[in-house]
Amino acid sequence: MKNTKKCPKCQSTEIIRIDGSAKAYGAGNNIPIGATIFSYVKVPRYVCCHCGYTEEWIDLKDIPKLKEKFKG
């Protein structure tokens, strides 16, 4: 949905992006990578307004941070 602007389930093009957030006590759509909310990686959601299907994507600029934190 992020790239095609089309829902893979129902083919609707009515897609909205809901930005990720980092709030007090870790609330919000995020991945903690440090001790404070300022170091959290925010995870935006893409939502189909027709059928409700959702996808989550990590912004490309944040992938290196996740690789460093969670490398195996």
mmCIF file as Biopython writes it, N, C-alpha, C and O atoms, coordinates in Angstrom:
data_model
#
loop_
_atom_site.group_PDB
_atom_site.id
_atom_site.type_symbol
_atom_site.label_atom_id
_atom_site.label_alt_id
_atom_site.label_comp_id
_atom_site.label_asym_id
_atom_site.label_entity_id
_atom_site.label_seq_id
_atom_site.pdbx_PDB_ins_code
_atom_site.Cartn_x
_atom_site.Cartn_y
_atom_site.Cartn_z
_atom_site.occupancy
_atom_site.B_iso_or_equiv
_atom_site.auth_seq_id
_atom_site.auth_asym_id
_atom_site.pdbx_PDB_model_num
ATOM 1   N N  . MET A ? 1  ? 0.824   -1.196  0.000  1.0 0.0 1  A 1 
ATOM 2   C CA . MET A ? 1  ? 0.000   0.000   0.000  1.0 0.0 1  A 1 
ATOM 3   C C  . MET A ? 1  ? 0.862   1.250   0.000  1.0 0.0 1  A 1 
ATOM 4   O O  . MET A ? 1  ? 0.527   2.241   -0.650 1.0 0.0 1  A 1 
ATOM 5   N N  . LYS A ? 2  ? 1.973   1.205   0.729  1.0 0.0 2  A 1 
ATOM 6   C CA . LYS A ? 2  ? 2.843   2.373   0.792  1.0 0.0 2  A 1 
ATOM 7   C C  . LYS A ? 2  ? 3.323   2.768   -0.601 1.0 0.0 2  A 1 
ATOM 8   O O  . LYS A ? 2  ? 3.308   3.946   -0.957 1.0 0.0 2  A 1 
ATOM 9   N N  . ASN A ? 3  ? 3.743   1.796   -1.375 1.0 0.0 3  A 1 
ATOM 10  C CA . ASN A ? 3  ? 4.325   2.084   -2.680 1.0 0.0 3  A 1 
ATOM 11  C C  . ASN A ? 3  ? 3.297   2.131   -3.802 1.0 0.0 3  A 1 
ATOM 12  O O  . ASN A ? 3  ? 3.414   2.951   -4.713 1.0 0.0 3  A 1 
ATOM 13  N N  . THR A ? 4  ? 2.303   1.274   -3.748 1.0 0.0 4  A 1 
ATOM 14  C CA . THR A ? 4  ? 1.328   1.185   -4.842 1.0 0.0 4  A 1 
ATOM 15  C C  . THR A ? 4  ? 0.139   2.121   -4.670 1.0 0.0 4  A 1 
ATOM 16  O O  . THR A ? 4  ? -0.579  2.407   -5.628 1.0 0.0 4  A 1 
ATOM 17  N N  . LYS A ? 5  ? -0.065  2.596   -3.444 1.0 0.0 5  A 1 
ATOM 18  C CA . LYS A ? 5  ? -1.232  3.438   -3.121 1.0 0.0 5  A 1 
ATOM 19  C C  . LYS A ? 5  ? -2.539  2.699   -3.385 1.0 0.0 5  A 1 
ATOM 20  O O  . LYS A ? 5  ? -3.569  3.315   -3.659 1.0 0.0 5  A 1 
ATOM 21  N N  . LYS A ? 6  ? -2.483  1.358   -3.298 1.0 0.0 6  A 1 
ATOM 22  C CA . LYS A ? 6  ? -3.664  0.532   -3.533 1.0 0.0 6  A 1 
ATOM 23  C C  . LYS A ? 6  ? -3.682  -0.591  -2.502 1.0 0.0 6  A 1 
ATOM 24  O O  . LYS A ? 6  ? -2.643  -1.179  -2.200 1.0 0.0 6  A 1 
ATOM 25  N N  . CYS A ? 7  ? -4.855  -0.887  -1.967 1.0 0.0 7  A 1 
ATOM 26  C CA . CYS A ? 7  ? -5.008  -1.963  -0.992 1.0 0.0 7  A 1 
ATOM 27  C C  . CYS A ? 7  ? -4.831  -3.319  -1.685 1.0 0.0 7  A 1 
ATOM 28  O O  . CYS A ? 7  ? -5.480  -3.573  -2.700 1.0 0.0 7  A 1 
ATOM 29  N N  . PRO A ? 8  ? -3.965  -4.195  -1.157 1.0 0.0 8  A 1 
ATOM 30  C CA . PRO A ? 8  ? -3.778  -5.508  -1.776 1.0 0.0 8  A 1 
ATOM 31  C C  . PRO A ? 8  ? -4.951  -6.457  -1.542 1.0 0.0 8  A 1 
ATOM 32  O O  . PRO A ? 8  ? -5.044  -7.491  -2.202 1.0 0.0 8  A 1 
ATOM 33  N N  . LYS A ? 9  ? -5.835  -6.126  -0.623 1.0 0.0 9  A 1 
ATOM 34  C CA . LYS A ? 9  ? -6.980  -6.994  -0.311 1.0 0.0 9  A 1 
ATOM 35  C C  . LYS A ? 9  ? -8.222  -6.652  -1.127 1.0 0.0 9  A 1 
ATOM 36  O O  . LYS A ? 9  ? -8.882  -7.543  -1.663 1.0 0.0 9  A 1 
ATOM 37  N N  . CYS A ? 10 ? -8.542  -5.358  -1.222 1.0 0.0 10 A 1 
ATOM 38  C CA . CYS A ? 10 ? -9.795  -4.974  -1.899 1.0 0.0 10 A 1 
ATOM 39  C C  . CYS A ? 10 ? -9.575  -4.067  -3.111 1.0 0.0 10 A 1 
ATOM 40  O O  . CYS A ? 10 ? -10.529 -3.720  -3.807 1.0 0.0 10 A 1 
ATOM 41  N N  . GLN A ? 11 ? -8.322  -3.682  -3.363 1.0 0.0 11 A 1 
ATOM 42  C CA . GLN A ? 11 ? -7.939  -2.840  -4.508 1.0 0.0 11 A 1 
ATOM 43  C C  . GLN A ? 11 ? -8.367  -1.377  -4.384 1.0 0.0 11 A 1 
ATOM 44  O O  . GLN A ? 11 ? -8.241  -0.622  -5.348 1.0 0.0 11 A 1 
ATOM 45  N N  . SER A ? 12 ? -8.866  -0.964  -3.230 1.0 0.0 12 A 1 
ATOM 46  C CA . SER A ? 12 ? -9.248  0.434   -3.039 1.0 0.0 12 A 1 
ATOM 47  C C  . SER A ? 12 ? -7.998  1.315   -3.087 1.0 0.0 12 A 1 
ATOM 48  O O  . SER A ? 12 ? -6.906  0.881   -2.721 1.0 0.0 12 A 1 
ATOM 49  N N  . THR A ? 13 ? -8.171  2.539   -3.537 1.0 0.0 13 A 1 
ATOM 50  C CA . THR A ? 13 ? -7.074  3.503   -3.537 1.0 0.0 13 A 1 
ATOM 51  C C  . THR A ? 13 ? -7.255  4.551   -2.437 1.0 0.0 13 A 1 
ATOM 52  O O  . THR A ? 13 ? -6.519  5.536   -2.388 1.0 0.0 13 A 1 
ATOM 53  N N  . GLU A ? 14 ? -8.219  4.339   -1.569 1.0 0.0 14 A 1 
ATOM 54  C CA . GLU A ? 14 ? -8.451  5.263   -0.454 1.0 0.0 14 A 1 
ATOM 55  C C  . GLU A ? 14 ? -7.593  4.812   0.733  1.0 0.0 14 A 1 
ATOM 56  O O  . GLU A ? 14 ? -8.063  4.114   1.631  1.0 0.0 14 A 1 
ATOM 57  N N  . ILE A ? 15 ? -6.325  5.229   0.710  1.0 0.0 15 A 1 
ATOM 58  C CA . ILE A ? 15 ? -5.334  4.818   1.698  1.0 0.0 15 A 1 
ATOM 59  C C  . ILE A ? 15 ? -4.908  6.045   2.498  1.0 0.0 15 A 1 
ATOM 60  O O  . ILE A ? 15 ? -4.662  7.108   1.929  1.0 0.0 15 A 1 
ATOM 61  N N  . ILE A ? 16 ? -4.823  5.897   3.808  1.0 0.0 16 A 1 
ATOM 62  C CA . ILE A ? 16 ? -4.300  6.982   4.641  1.0 0.0 16 A 1 
ATOM 63  C C  . ILE A ? 16 ? -3.066  6.495   5.390  1.0 0.0 16 A 1 
ATOM 64  O O  . ILE A ? 16 ? -2.923  5.307   5.678  1.0 0.0 16 A 1 
ATOM 65  N N  . ARG A ? 17 ? -2.180  7.435   5.700  1.0 0.0 17 A 1 
ATOM 66  C CA . ARG A ? 17 ? -0.991  7.151   6.503  1.0 0.0 17 A 1 
ATOM 67  C C  . ARG A ? 17 ? -1.216  7.746   7.881  1.0 0.0 17 A 1 
ATOM 68  O O  . ARG A ? 17 ? -1.600  8.908   8.014  1.0 0.0 17 A 1 
ATOM 69  N N  . ILE A ? 18 ? -0.972  6.936   8.907  1.0 0.0 18 A 1 
ATOM 70  C CA . ILE A ? 18 ? -1.024  7.408   10.289 1.0 0.0 18 A 1 
ATOM 71  C C  . ILE A ? 18 ? 0.396   7.339   10.814 1.0 0.0 18 A 1 
ATOM 72  O O  . ILE A ? 18 ? 0.959   6.254   10.957 1.0 0.0 18 A 1 
ATOM 73  N N  . ASP A ? 19 ? 0.974   8.492   11.099 1.0 0.0 19 A 1 
ATOM 74  C CA . ASP A ? 19 ? 2.357   8.536   11.551 1.0 0.0 19 A 1 
ATOM 75  C C  . ASP A ? 19 ? 2.521   7.826   12.881 1.0 0.0 19 A 1 
ATOM 76  O O  . ASP A ? 19 ? 1.631   7.853   13.730 1.0 0.0 19 A 1 
ATOM 77  N N  . GLY A ? 20 ? 3.667   7.193   13.051 1.0 0.0 20 A 1 
ATOM 78  C CA . GLY A ? 20 ? 4.002   6.589   14.330 1.0 0.0 20 A 1 
ATOM 79  C C  . GLY A ? 20 ? 4.253   7.670   15.363 1.0 0.0 20 A 1 
ATOM 80  O O  . GLY A ? 20 ? 4.456   8.834   15.016 1.0 0.0 20 A 1 
ATOM 81  N N  . SER A ? 21 ? 4.239   7.292   16.622 1.0 0.0 21 A 1 
ATOM 82  C CA . SER A ? 21 ? 4.467   8.265   17.683 1.0 0.0 21 A 1 
ATOM 83  C C  . SER A ? 21 ? 5.188   7.601   18.841 1.0 0.0 21 A 1 
ATOM 84  O O  . SER A ? 21 ? 5.150   6.382   19.008 1.0 0.0 21 A 1 
ATOM 85  N N  . ALA A ? 22 ? 5.839   8.425   19.629 1.0 0.0 22 A 1 
ATOM 86  C CA . ALA A ? 22 ? 6.487   7.960   20.848 1.0 0.0 22 A 1 
ATOM 87  C C  . ALA A ? 22 ? 6.018   8.862   21.976 1.0 0.0 22 A 1 
ATOM 88  O O  . ALA A ? 22 ? 6.342   10.049  22.013 1.0 0.0 22 A 1 
ATOM 89  N N  . LYS A ? 23 ? 5.258   8.294   22.886 1.0 0.0 23 A 1 
ATOM 90  C CA . LYS A ? 23 ? 4.672   9.073   23.975 1.0 0.0 23 A 1 
ATOM 91  C C  . LYS A ? 23 ? 5.167   8.547   25.319 1.0 0.0 23 A 1 
ATOM 92  O O  . LYS A ? 23 ? 5.941   7.592   25.379 1.0 0.0 23 A 1 
ATOM 93  N N  . ALA A ? 24 ? 4.718   9.168   26.370 1.0 0.0 24 A 1 
ATOM 94  C CA . ALA A ? 24 ? 5.133   8.786   27.725 1.0 0.0 24 A 1 
ATOM 95  C C  . ALA A ? 24 ? 4.900   7.306   27.981 1.0 0.0 24 A 1 
ATOM 96  O O  . ALA A ? 24 ? 3.911   6.730   27.526 1.0 0.0 24 A 1 
ATOM 97  N N  . TYR A ? 25 ? 5.813   6.706   28.706 1.0 0.0 25 A 1 
ATOM 98  C CA . TYR A ? 25 ? 5.737   5.293   29.107 1.0 0.0 25 A 1 
ATOM 99  C C  . TYR A ? 25 ? 5.754   4.341   27.912 1.0 0.0 25 A 1 
ATOM 100 O O  . TYR A ? 25 ? 5.286   3.207   28.015 1.0 0.0 25 A 1 
ATOM 101 N N  . GLY A ? 26 ? 6.291   4.796   26.784 1.0 0.0 26 A 1 
ATOM 102 C CA . GLY A ? 26 ? 6.406   3.936   25.615 1.0 0.0 26 A 1 
ATOM 103 C C  . GLY A ? 26 ? 5.148   3.800   24.789 1.0 0.0 26 A 1 
ATOM 104 O O  . GLY A ? 26 ? 5.102   3.002   23.854 1.0 0.0 26 A 1 
ATOM 105 N N  . ALA A ? 27 ? 4.124   4.573   25.124 1.0 0.0 27 A 1 
ATOM 106 C CA . ALA A ? 27 ? 2.874   4.493   24.361 1.0 0.0 27 A 1 
ATOM 107 C C  . ALA A ? 27 ? 3.097   4.999   22.938 1.0 0.0 27 A 1 
ATOM 108 O O  . ALA A ? 27 ? 3.991   5.810   22.693 1.0 0.0 27 A 1 
ATOM 109 N N  . GLY A ? 28 ? 2.300   4.527   22.027 1.0 0.0 28 A 1 
ATOM 110 C CA . GLY A ? 28 ? 2.392   4.935   20.633 1.0 0.0 28 A 1 
ATOM 111 C C  . GLY A ? 28 ? 2.882   3.785   19.782 1.0 0.0 28 A 1 
ATOM 112 O O  . GLY A ? 28 ? 3.256   2.731   20.296 1.0 0.0 28 A 1 
ATOM 113 N N  . ASN A ? 29 ? 2.878   3.991   18.493 1.0 0.0 29 A 1 
ATOM 114 C CA . ASN A ? 29 ? 3.324   2.954   17.566 1.0 0.0 29 A 1 
ATOM 115 C C  . ASN A ? 29 ? 4.808   3.170   17.294 1.0 0.0 29 A 1 
ATOM 116 O O  . ASN A ? 29 ? 5.183   3.985   16.451 1.0 0.0 29 A 1 
ATOM 117 N N  . ASN A ? 30 ? 5.650   2.429   18.020 1.0 0.0 30 A 1 
ATOM 118 C CA . ASN A ? 30 ? 7.080   2.651   17.953 1.0 0.0 30 A 1 
ATOM 119 C C  . ASN A ? 30 ? 7.855   1.397   18.343 1.0 0.0 30 A 1 
ATOM 120 O O  . ASN A ? 30 ? 7.284   0.424   18.836 1.0 0.0 30 A 1 
ATOM 121 N N  . ILE A ? 31 ? 9.169   1.439   18.111 1.0 0.0 31 A 1 
ATOM 122 C CA . ILE A ? 31 ? 10.074  0.380   18.544 1.0 0.0 31 A 1 
ATOM 123 C C  . ILE A ? 31 ? 11.153  1.037   19.395 1.0 0.0 31 A 1 
ATOM 124 O O  . ILE A ? 31 ? 11.898  1.875   18.887 1.0 0.0 31 A 1 
ATOM 125 N N  . PRO A ? 32 ? 11.259  0.682   20.683 1.0 0.0 32 A 1 
ATOM 126 C CA . PRO A ? 32 ? 12.285  1.292   21.526 1.0 0.0 32 A 1 
ATOM 127 C C  . PRO A ? 32 ? 13.672  0.755   21.170 1.0 0.0 32 A 1 
ATOM 128 O O  . PRO A ? 32 ? 13.873  -0.455  21.070 1.0 0.0 32 A 1 
ATOM 129 N N  . ILE A ? 33 ? 14.632  1.681   20.979 1.0 0.0 33 A 1 
ATOM 130 C CA . ILE A ? 33 ? 16.008  1.261   20.729 1.0 0.0 33 A 1 
ATOM 131 C C  . ILE A ? 33 ? 16.982  1.887   21.719 1.0 0.0 33 A 1 
ATOM 132 O O  . ILE A ? 33 ? 18.187  1.644   21.653 1.0 0.0 33 A 1 
ATOM 133 N N  . GLY A ? 34 ? 16.456  2.691   22.636 1.0 0.0 34 A 1 
ATOM 134 C CA . GLY A ? 34 ? 17.280  3.321   23.652 1.0 0.0 34 A 1 
ATOM 135 C C  . GLY A ? 34 ? 16.478  3.529   24.917 1.0 0.0 34 A 1 
ATOM 136 O O  . GLY A ? 34 ? 15.365  3.023   25.060 1.0 0.0 34 A 1 
ATOM 137 N N  . ALA A ? 35 ? 17.063  4.286   25.833 1.0 0.0 35 A 1 
ATOM 138 C CA . ALA A ? 35 ? 16.464  4.448   27.155 1.0 0.0 35 A 1 
ATOM 139 C C  . ALA A ? 35 ? 15.337  5.481   27.207 1.0 0.0 35 A 1 
ATOM 140 O O  . ALA A ? 35 ? 14.512  5.446   28.120 1.0 0.0 35 A 1 
ATOM 141 N N  . THR A ? 36 ? 15.293  6.394   26.243 1.0 0.0 36 A 1 
ATOM 142 C CA . THR A ? 36 ? 14.283  7.453   26.299 1.0 0.0 36 A 1 
ATOM 143 C C  . THR A ? 36 ? 13.389  7.406   25.058 1.0 0.0 36 A 1 
ATOM 144 O O  . THR A ? 36 ? 13.715  6.758   24.064 1.0 0.0 36 A 1 
ATOM 145 N N  . ILE A ? 37 ? 12.262  8.102   25.138 1.0 0.0 37 A 1 
ATOM 146 C CA . ILE A ? 37 ? 11.349  8.125   23.991 1.0 0.0 37 A 1 
ATOM 147 C C  . ILE A ? 37 ? 11.972  8.839   22.791 1.0 0.0 37 A 1 
ATOM 148 O O  . ILE A ? 37 ? 11.512  8.665   21.662 1.0 0.0 37 A 1 
ATOM 149 N N  . PHE A ? 38 ? 13.004  9.632   23.022 1.0 0.0 38 A 1 
ATOM 150 C CA . PHE A ? 38 ? 13.648  10.347  21.925 1.0 0.0 38 A 1 
ATOM 151 C C  . PHE A ? 38 ? 14.458  9.416   21.033 1.0 0.0 38 A 1 
ATOM 152 O O  . PHE A ? 38 ? 14.831  9.789   19.921 1.0 0.0 38 A 1 
ATOM 153 N N  . SER A ? 39 ? 14.732  8.216   21.512 1.0 0.0 39 A 1 
ATOM 154 C CA . SER A ? 39 ? 15.495  7.251   20.714 1.0 0.0 39 A 1 
ATOM 155 C C  . SER A ? 39 ? 14.599  6.196   20.073 1.0 0.0 39 A 1 
ATOM 156 O O  . SER A ? 39 ? 15.108  5.266   19.446 1.0 0.0 39 A 1 
ATOM 157 N N  . TYR A ? 40 ? 13.317  6.310   20.208 1.0 0.0 40 A 1 
ATOM 158 C CA . TYR A ? 40 ? 12.401  5.321   19.640 1.0 0.0 40 A 1 
ATOM 159 C C  . TYR A ? 40 ? 12.298  5.495   18.125 1.0 0.0 40 A 1 
ATOM 160 O O  . TYR A ? 40 ? 12.351  6.613   17.614 1.0 0.0 40 A 1 
ATOM 161 N N  . VAL A ? 41 ? 12.152  4.387   17.423 1.0 0.0 41 A 1 
ATOM 162 C CA . VAL A ? 41 ? 11.865  4.417   15.993 1.0 0.0 41 A 1 
ATOM 163 C C  . VAL A ? 41 ? 10.347  4.398   15.842 1.0 0.0 41 A 1 
ATOM 164 O O  . VAL A ? 41 ? 9.677   3.475   16.305 1.0 0.0 41 A 1 
ATOM 165 N N  . LYS A ? 42 ? 9.828   5.407   15.200 1.0 0.0 42 A 1 
ATOM 166 C CA . LYS A ? 42 ? 8.379   5.499   14.996 1.0 0.0 42 A 1 
ATOM 167 C C  . LYS A ? 42 ? 7.976   4.628   13.804 1.0 0.0 42 A 1 
ATOM 168 O O  . LYS A ? 42 ? 8.686   4.569   12.800 1.0 0.0 42 A 1 
ATOM 169 N N  . VAL A ? 43 ? 6.833   3.957   13.926 1.0 0.0 43 A 1 
ATOM 170 C CA . VAL A ? 43 ? 6.371   3.027   12.896 1.0 0.0 43 A 1 
ATOM 171 C C  . VAL A ? 43 ? 5.056   3.536   12.305 1.0 0.0 43 A 1 
ATOM 172 O O  . VAL A ? 43 ? 4.007   3.415   12.937 1.0 0.0 43 A 1 
ATOM 173 N N  . PRO A ? 44 ? 5.104   4.103   11.097 1.0 0.0 44 A 1 
ATOM 174 C CA . PRO A ? 44 ? 3.863   4.572   10.477 1.0 0.0 44 A 1 
ATOM 175 C C  . PRO A ? 44 ? 2.990   3.419   10.001 1.0 0.0 44 A 1 
ATOM 176 O O  . PRO A ? 44 ? 3.488   2.356   9.629  1.0 0.0 44 A 1 
ATOM 177 N N  . ARG A ? 45 ? 1.692   3.646   10.021 1.0 0.0 45 A 1 
ATOM 178 C CA . ARG A ? 45 ? 0.712   2.661   9.548  1.0 0.0 45 A 1 
ATOM 179 C C  . ARG A ? 45 ? 0.044   3.194   8.286  1.0 0.0 45 A 1 
ATOM 180 O O  . ARG A ? 45 ? -0.183  4.395   8.140  1.0 0.0 45 A 1 
ATOM 181 N N  . TYR A ? 46 ? -0.258  2.283   7.394  1.0 0.0 46 A 1 
ATOM 182 C CA . TYR A ? 46 ? -1.047  2.587   6.201  1.0 0.0 46 A 1 
ATOM 183 C C  . TYR A ? 46 ? -2.353  1.823   6.333  1.0 0.0 46 A 1 
ATOM 184 O O  . TYR A ? 46 ? -2.353  0.611   6.546  1.0 0.0 46 A 1 
ATOM 185 N N  . VAL A ? 47 ? -3.464  2.535   6.207  1.0 0.0 47 A 1 
ATOM 186 C CA . VAL A ? 47 ? -4.780  1.958   6.464  1.0 0.0 47 A 1 
ATOM 187 C C  . VAL A ? 47 ? -5.669  2.129   5.236  1.0 0.0 47 A 1 
ATOM 188 O O  . VAL A ? 47 ? -5.763  3.219   4.671  1.0 0.0 47 A 1 
ATOM 189 N N  . CYS A ? 48 ? -6.318  1.042   4.832  1.0 0.0 48 A 1 
ATOM 190 C CA . CYS A ? 48 ? -7.321  1.101   3.768  1.0 0.0 48 A 1 
ATOM 191 C C  . CYS A ? 48 ? -8.633  1.575   4.388  1.0 0.0 48 A 1 
ATOM 192 O O  . CYS A ? 48 ? -9.145  0.960   5.323  1.0 0.0 48 A 1 
ATOM 193 N N  . CYS A ? 49 ? -9.166  2.662   3.863  1.0 0.0 49 A 1 
ATOM 194 C CA . CYS A ? 49 ? -10.409 3.217   4.402  1.0 0.0 49 A 1 
ATOM 195 C C  . CYS A ? 49 ? -11.639 2.467   3.904  1.0 0.0 49 A 1 
ATOM 196 O O  . CYS A ? 49 ? -12.755 2.774   4.323  1.0 0.0 49 A 1 
ATOM 197 N N  . HIS A ? 50 ? -11.461 1.505   3.031  1.0 0.0 50 A 1 
ATOM 198 C CA . HIS A ? 50 ? -12.595 0.729   2.525  1.0 0.0 50 A 1 
ATOM 199 C C  . HIS A ? 50 ? -12.786 -0.562  3.320  1.0 0.0 50 A 1 
ATOM 200 O O  . HIS A ? 50 ? -13.898 -0.861  3.755  1.0 0.0 50 A 1 
ATOM 201 N N  . CYS A ? 51 ? -11.704 -1.335  3.513  1.0 0.0 51 A 1 
ATOM 202 C CA . CYS A ? 51 ? -11.851 -2.642  4.175  1.0 0.0 51 A 1 
ATOM 203 C C  . CYS A ? 51 ? -11.168 -2.724  5.540  1.0 0.0 51 A 1 
ATOM 204 O O  . CYS A ? 51 ? -11.390 -3.679  6.285  1.0 0.0 51 A 1 
ATOM 205 N N  . GLY A ? 52 ? -10.333 -1.724  5.877  1.0 0.0 52 A 1 
ATOM 206 C CA . GLY A ? 52 ? -9.687  -1.720  7.185  1.0 0.0 52 A 1 
ATOM 207 C C  . GLY A ? 52 ? -8.346  -2.427  7.241  1.0 0.0 52 A 1 
ATOM 208 O O  . GLY A ? 52 ? -7.721  -2.463  8.302  1.0 0.0 52 A 1 
ATOM 209 N N  . TYR A ? 53 ? -7.885  -2.986  6.139  1.0 0.0 53 A 1 
ATOM 210 C CA . TYR A ? 53 ? -6.583  -3.644  6.108  1.0 0.0 53 A 1 
ATOM 211 C C  . TYR A ? 53 ? -5.498  -2.635  6.466  1.0 0.0 53 A 1 
ATOM 212 O O  . TYR A ? 53 ? -5.578  -1.473  6.066  1.0 0.0 53 A 1 
ATOM 213 N N  . THR A ? 54 ? -4.478  -3.068  7.222  1.0 0.0 54 A 1 
ATOM 214 C CA . THR A ? 54 ? -3.393  -2.172  7.611  1.0 0.0 54 A 1 
ATOM 215 C C  . THR A ? 54 ? -2.043  -2.804  7.315  1.0 0.0 54 A 1 
ATOM 216 O O  . THR A ? 54 ? -1.901  -4.027  7.292  1.0 0.0 54 A 1 
ATOM 217 N N  . GLU A ? 55 ? -1.053  -1.944  7.087  1.0 0.0 55 A 1 
ATOM 218 C CA . GLU A ? 55 ? 0.346   -2.347  6.964  1.0 0.0 55 A 1 
ATOM 219 C C  . GLU A ? 55 ? 1.178   -1.381  7.784  1.0 0.0 55 A 1 
ATOM 220 O O  . GLU A ? 55 ? 0.824   -0.212  7.936  1.0 0.0 55 A 1 
ATOM 221 N N  . GLU A ? 56 ? 2.293   -1.883  8.312  1.0 0.0 56 A 1 
ATOM 222 C CA . GLU A ? 56 ? 3.252   -1.041  9.018  1.0 0.0 56 A 1 
ATOM 223 C C  . GLU A ? 56 ? 4.580   -1.106  8.270  1.0 0.0 56 A 1 
ATOM 224 O O  . GLU A ? 56 ? 5.009   -2.173  7.829  1.0 0.0 56 A 1 
ATOM 225 N N  . TRP A ? 57 ? 5.220   0.049   8.136  1.0 0.0 57 A 1 
ATOM 226 C CA . TRP A ? 57 ? 6.492   0.135   7.438  1.0 0.0 57 A 1 
ATOM 227 C C  . TRP A ? 57 ? 7.467   0.941   8.286  1.0 0.0 57 A 1 
ATOM 228 O O  . TRP A ? 57 ? 7.079   1.872   8.992  1.0 0.0 57 A 1 
ATOM 229 N N  . ILE A ? 58 ? 8.729   0.570   8.203  1.0 0.0 58 A 1 
ATOM 230 C CA . ILE A ? 58 ? 9.788   1.344   8.855  1.0 0.0 58 A 1 
ATOM 231 C C  . ILE A ? 58 ? 10.347  2.308   7.815  1.0 0.0 58 A 1 
ATOM 232 O O  . ILE A ? 58 ? 10.643  1.899   6.692  1.0 0.0 58 A 1 
ATOM 233 N N  . ASP A ? 59 ? 10.497  3.584   8.172  1.0 0.0 59 A 1 
ATOM 234 C CA . ASP A ? 59 ? 11.103  4.538   7.256  1.0 0.0 59 A 1 
ATOM 235 C C  . ASP A ? 59 ? 12.550  4.126   6.989  1.0 0.0 59 A 1 
ATOM 236 O O  . ASP A ? 59 ? 13.247  3.672   7.896  1.0 0.0 59 A 1 
ATOM 237 N N  . LEU A ? 60 ? 12.996  4.285   5.749  1.0 0.0 60 A 1 
ATOM 238 C CA . LEU A ? 60 ? 14.332  3.834   5.350  1.0 0.0 60 A 1 
ATOM 239 C C  . LEU A ? 60 ? 15.436  4.433   6.214  1.0 0.0 60 A 1 
ATOM 240 O O  . LEU A ? 60 ? 16.437  3.768   6.480  1.0 0.0 60 A 1 
ATOM 241 N N  . LYS A ? 61 ? 15.270  5.664   6.652  1.0 0.0 61 A 1 
ATOM 242 C CA . LYS A ? 61 ? 16.300  6.306   7.475  1.0 0.0 61 A 1 
ATOM 243 C C  . LYS A ? 61 ? 16.466  5.630   8.831  1.0 0.0 61 A 1 
ATOM 244 O O  . LYS A ? 61 ? 17.508  5.783   9.468  1.0 0.0 61 A 1 
ATOM 245 N N  . ASP A ? 62 ? 15.456  4.883   9.286  1.0 0.0 62 A 1 
ATOM 246 C CA . ASP A ? 62 ? 15.505  4.245   10.602 1.0 0.0 62 A 1 
ATOM 247 C C  . ASP A ? 62 ? 15.999  2.797   10.569 1.0 0.0 62 A 1 
ATOM 248 O O  . ASP A ? 62 ? 16.294  2.229   11.620 1.0 0.0 62 A 1 
ATOM 249 N N  . ILE A ? 63 ? 16.093  2.200   9.406  1.0 0.0 63 A 1 
ATOM 250 C CA . ILE A ? 63 ? 16.512  0.798   9.323  1.0 0.0 63 A 1 
ATOM 251 C C  . ILE A ? 63 ? 17.915  0.575   9.884  1.0 0.0 63 A 1 
ATOM 252 O O  . ILE A ? 63 ? 18.112  -0.405  10.602 1.0 0.0 63 A 1 
ATOM 253 N N  . PRO A ? 64 ? 18.911  1.437   9.595  1.0 0.0 64 A 1 
ATOM 254 C CA . PRO A ? 64 ? 20.237  1.215   10.192 1.0 0.0 64 A 1 
ATOM 255 C C  . PRO A ? 64 ? 20.216  1.204   11.726 1.0 0.0 64 A 1 
ATOM 256 O O  . PRO A ? 64 ? 20.964  0.449   12.347 1.0 0.0 64 A 1 
ATOM 257 N N  . LYS A ? 65 ? 19.375  2.025   12.332 1.0 0.0 65 A 1 
ATOM 258 C CA . LYS A ? 65 ? 19.261  2.044   13.798 1.0 0.0 65 A 1 
ATOM 259 C C  . LYS A ? 65 ? 18.757  0.699   14.310 1.0 0.0 65 A 1 
ATOM 260 O O  . LYS A ? 65 ? 19.261  0.184   15.308 1.0 0.0 65 A 1 
ATOM 261 N N  . LEU A ? 66 ? 17.765  0.129   13.630 1.0 0.0 66 A 1 
ATOM 262 C CA . LEU A ? 66 ? 17.217  -1.166  14.042 1.0 0.0 66 A 1 
ATOM 263 C C  . LEU A ? 66 ? 18.227  -2.285  13.831 1.0 0.0 66 A 1 
ATOM 264 O O  . LEU A ? 66 ? 18.338  -3.186  14.662 1.0 0.0 66 A 1 
ATOM 265 N N  . LYS A ? 67 ? 18.963  -2.234  12.729 1.0 0.0 67 A 1 
ATOM 266 C CA . LYS A ? 67 ? 19.976  -3.254  12.469 1.0 0.0 67 A 1 
ATOM 267 C C  . LYS A ? 67 ? 21.046  -3.238  13.555 1.0 0.0 67 A 1 
ATOM 268 O O  . LYS A ? 67 ? 21.492  -4.289  14.014 1.0 0.0 67 A 1 
ATOM 269 N N  . GLU A ? 68 ? 21.449  -2.052  13.956 1.0 0.0 68 A 1 
ATOM 270 C CA . GLU A ? 68 ? 22.474  -1.931  14.999 1.0 0.0 68 A 1 
ATOM 271 C C  . GLU A ? 68 ? 21.969  -2.469  16.333 1.0 0.0 68 A 1 
ATOM 272 O O  . GLU A ? 68 ? 22.693  -3.186  17.023 1.0 0.0 68 A 1 
ATOM 273 N N  . LYS A ? 69 ? 20.758  -2.136  16.696 1.0 0.0 69 A 1 
ATOM 274 C CA . LYS A ? 69 ? 20.193  -2.545  17.983 1.0 0.0 69 A 1 
ATOM 275 C C  . LYS A ? 69 ? 19.895  -4.042  18.039 1.0 0.0 69 A 1 
ATOM 276 O O  . LYS A ? 69 ? 20.144  -4.684  19.059 1.0 0.0 69 A 1 
ATOM 277 N N  . PHE A ? 70 ? 19.368  -4.598  16.957 1.0 0.0 70 A 1 
ATOM 278 C CA . PHE A ? 70 ? 18.863  -5.968  17.001 1.0 0.0 70 A 1 
ATOM 279 C C  . PHE A ? 70 ? 19.668  -6.962  16.172 1.0 0.0 70 A 1 
ATOM 280 O O  . PHE A ? 70 ? 19.203  -8.072  15.912 1.0 0.0 70 A 1 
ATOM 281 N N  . LYS A ? 71 ? 20.867  -6.575  15.758 1.0 0.0 71 A 1 
ATOM 282 C CA . LYS A ? 71 ? 21.657  -7.508  14.946 1.0 0.0 71 A 1 
ATOM 283 C C  . LYS A ? 71 ? 21.927  -8.781  15.734 1.0 0.0 71 A 1 
ATOM 284 O O  . LYS A ? 71 ? 22.170  -8.744  16.940 1.0 0.0 71 A 1 
ATOM 285 N N  . GLY A ? 72 ? 21.879  -9.899  15.037 1.0 0.0 72 A 1 
ATOM 286 C CA . GLY A ? 72 ? 21.974  -11.173 15.724 1.0 0.0 72 A 1 
ATOM 287 C C  . GLY A ? 72 ? 23.248  -11.812 15.658 1.0 0.0 72 A 1 
ATOM 288 O O  . GLY A ? 72 ? 23.424  -12.897 16.212 1.0 0.0 72 A 1 
#
